Amino acid sequence: MTKKAAALYLSHGAPPLLDDLRWGSELSVWSENLEKPKAILIVSAHWESAPLSLTSTEPGTPLIYDFGGFAPKYYQLQYPAPVAPELAAKIKSLIGEPVVEHRRGLDHGAYVPLMKLYPEADVPVIQMSIPTFDPEKLFKLGQKLAPLRDEGVMIIGSGFMTHGLPFLKEFRIDATPPGWSTEFDLWAKDALNRGAVDELMNYKSLAPGLPYAHPTVEHFAPIFFTLGAATTPDAVPETTIEGYWMGLSKRSFQVA
């Protein structure tokens, strides 16, 4: 019998995350404590597209190096995970509306954390676009695709719990987190610990520090996709990683 796969929300960093021994170790330990999935469906903050879209199921589709200003080695990264045409077909059937398949590879919001979670690149992966930032619609999308977990498909929303890059003053991994980052993170922690999905959905009016923590919301939006994929709507997430990276909250969790 196939064991139910996990549903995760993870904060991902830029490619230098791969050189951060602490964060990399946290991701590695997390995956070691999970049942290895048969496939992975991941939504990344870095692909906004409607109608709903999927990455290519053609072998050898190159990765997308959607970042700038980093060392040349990061533009040579490879993550040759198997393609997932069967999973693409299942997603289309569950969605029940038009889904576009692109000639597009994984972006760094997908392959950077996956290189730490599953470094052997031996799990089939498909990435899906974020078609909207509306929390309720993303939650319902997660609900639609939740049955994939019963078939061993891990569902991942990949973002960053705070992402106020324009407002950072220290660019060091161990930088002191700004007040807006800690305030937003503690608010999210409290809401998650209470399973208060309704409060999280109203983050624009309730969350402290929002204009700085998320001047744009694409890194917070994937949280609702993950919460929608939970076994029950009010499931209390289990925090697996917390702390800060360059002052940004890297809070990550899984749902039952």
C-alpha positions in Angstrom: 0.0 0.0 0.0 1.3 3.4 -0.9 2.0 5.6 2.1 0.6 9.1 2.0 3.2 11.6 0.9 3.9 14.8 2.7 2.8 18.3 1.9 5.4 21.0 2.6 5.8 24.8 2.6 9.5 25.6 2.5 11.4 28.8 2.4 14.0 28.7 -0.3 17.0 30.9 -0.7 19.0 32.0 -3.7 21.7 29.6 -5.0 24.1 30.5 -2.1 21.8 28.5 0.1 23.6 25.5 -1.3 26.8 26.6 0.5 25.1 27.3 3.8 25.9 24.2 5.9 23.3 24.9 8.5 20.3 25.5 6.3 21.4 22.8 3.9 21.6 20.4 6.8 18.2 21.3 8.0 16.7 20.5 4.6 18.6 17.3 4.4 17.5 16.1 7.8 13.9 17.0 7.0 13.8 14.8 3.9 15.5 11.9 5.9 12.5 12.0 8.3 10.0 11.8 5.5 8.8 8.9 3.4 10.5 9.2 0.1 7.9 10.2 -2.5 7.2 8.6 -5.8 7.1 12.0 -7.4 7.0 15.7 -6.5 4.7 18.5 -7.5 6.2 21.9 -6.6 4.9 25.4 -6.9 7.5 28.1 -6.8 7.3 31.8 -6.1 9.2 32.4 -9.3 6.6 31.3 -11.9 3.4 33.2 -12.2 1.3 32.1 -15.1 -2.4 31.8 -16.0 -4.0 29.6 -17.2 -2.4 27.0 -15.0 0.8 25.7 -16.5 3.2 22.8 -16.0 6.9 22.5 -16.8 8.0 20.3 -19.7 7.7 16.5 -19.5 10.4 16.2 -22.2 13.7 14.7 -21.0 16.7 17.0 -21.0 14.8 20.3 -20.6 17.3 22.7 -19.2 17.0 24.5 -15.8 16.2 28.2 -15.7 18.9 30.3 -14.1 16.5 33.1 -13.0 18.9 35.1 -10.9 21.7 37.6 -11.4 24.9 38.8 -9.8 26.1 35.5 -8.4 29.3 33.5 -8.9 29.7 31.7 -12.3 29.4 28.3 -10.6 25.8 28.8 -9.9 25.0 29.1 -13.6 26.4 25.6 -14.1 24.1 23.9 -11.6 22.3 20.8 -12.8 19.4 18.8 -11.4 18.5 16.1 -13.9 15.4 14.8 -12.1 13.3 12.4 -14.1 10.3 13.9 -15.9 6.8 13.1 -14.8 4.3 12.7 -17.7 2.1 10.4 -15.7 1.8 13.0 -13.0 1.1 15.8 -15.5 -1.8 13.7 -16.8 -3.2 13.2 -13.3 -2.9 16.9 -12.5 -4.9 17.8 -15.6 -7.6 15.3 -14.7 -7.9 16.6 -11.2 -7.9 20.3 -12.1 -10.8 19.8 -14.6 -9.9 22.9 -16.6 -7.4 23.8 -19.3 -3.8 23.3 -18.2 -0.9 24.3 -20.4 2.3 22.3 -20.7 5.3 24.6 -21.4 8.8 23.9 -22.8 10.2 25.1 -19.6 12.5 23.7 -17.0 12.5 24.0 -13.2 13.4 27.4 -11.8 15.7 28.0 -8.8 12.7 28.1 -6.4 12.3 24.5 -7.2 15.7 23.0 -7.9 17.8 24.8 -5.2 15.8 23.3 -2.2 15.4 20.0 -4.0 19.2 19.7 -4.4 19.3 19.5 -0.6 16.1 17.5 -0.1 16.8 14.9 -2.7 20.4 15.5 -4.0 20.4 12.3 -6.0 17.8 13.8 -8.3 16.1 10.4 -8.5 12.5 11.5 -7.8 10.4 12.6 -10.8 9.5 16.3 -10.5 7.0 18.6 -12.2 6.6 22.3 -11.4 3.2 24.1 -11.6 2.7 27.8 -12.0 1.0 30.1 -9.6 -2.1 31.2 -11.6 -3.3 33.7 -8.9 -2.3 35.3 -5.6 -5.8 35.0 -4.2 -5.5 32.9 -1.0 -8.9 31.2 -1.3 -8.3 30.2 -4.9 -4.8 28.8 -4.1 -6.3 26.9 -1.1 -8.9 25.3 -3.3 -6.3 24.4 -5.8 -4.4 22.6 -3.1 -7.6 20.8 -2.1 -8.1 19.7 -5.7 -4.7 18.2 -5.9 -4.5 16.8 -2.4 -5.6 13.3 -3.6 -2.2 13.0 -5.3 -0.7 12.6 -1.8 -2.5 9.3 -1.5 -0.6 8.1 -4.6 2.8 9.0 -3.1 3.2 12.4 -4.7 4.8 15.0 -2.4 3.2 18.5 -2.7 5.5 21.5 -2.1 4.8 25.2 -1.9 8.2 27.0 -2.2 8.5 30.6 -1.2 10.0 32.6 1.7 8.3 33.4 5.0 9.6 37.0 4.7 11.1 38.4 1.6 11.7 42.2 2.0 14.9 42.2 -0.1 14.7 46.0 -0.9 14.7 46.8 2.8 17.7 44.7 4.0 20.6 46.7 5.3 23.0 43.8 6.0 23.8 41.2 3.5 25.3 38.6 5.8 23.8 35.1 6.5 23.9 35.9 10.2 22.5 39.4 9.9 20.3 40.7 12.7 16.7 40.3 11.4 14.8 43.6 11.0 11.8 44.2 13.2 9.4 43.9 10.3 10.8 40.4 9.6 10.5 39.1 13.2 7.1 40.6 13.7 5.7 39.0 10.6 7.3 35.7 11.3 6.0 35.6 14.9 2.5 36.5 13.7 2.6 33.7 11.1 4.0 31.2 13.7 1.1 32.0 16.0 -1.5 31.6 13.3 0.0 28.4 12.0 0.3 26.9 15.5 -3.5 27.5 16.0 -4.4 26.3 12.5 -5.9 29.7 11.9 -6.1 29.5 8.1 -8.7 32.2 8.0 -6.3 34.7 9.7 -3.5 33.7 7.4 -5.8 34.3 4.4 -6.4 37.8 5.7 -2.7 38.6 6.1 -3.0 41.8 4.1 -5.1 43.4 6.9 -3.8 41.4 9.9 -0.1 40.8 9.5 2.3 43.3 11.1 5.2 44.5 9.0 3.6 43.4 5.7 4.7 46.2 3.4 8.3 45.4 4.3 8.1 41.7 4.8 6.3 41.2 1.5 6.4 44.2 -0.7 5.2 41.8 -3.4 3.4 38.6 -2.3 4.6 35.9 -4.5 6.8 34.3 -1.8 4.0 34.1 0.7 1.3 32.9 -1.7 2.5 29.3 -2.0 1.6 28.8 1.7 -2.1 28.6 0.7 -1.5 25.9 -1.9 0.2 23.7 0.8 -2.4 24.4 3.4 -5.1 23.4 0.9 -3.4 20.1 0.4 -3.7 19.2 4.1 -5.8 16.2 5.1 -8.3 18.5 6.9 -8.8 22.3 6.4 -8.0 23.0 10.0 -4.9 20.7 10.3 -2.2 22.3 12.5 1.1 22.5 10.6 4.3 21.1 12.1 7.2 23.6 11.9 10.3 21.9 10.7 12.7 24.9 10.1 12.8 28.3 11.7 15.3 31.1 12.2 16.6 33.7 9.8 18.8 34.0 6.8 20.2 37.4 6.0 17.4 38.7 8.3 14.7 36.9 6.4 12.5 34.3 8.1 13.1 30.8 6.7 10.2 29.3 8.6 9.1 26.1 6.9 6.5 23.4 7.8 4.6 20.3 6.8 0.9 19.5 7.1 -0.7 16.2 8.0 
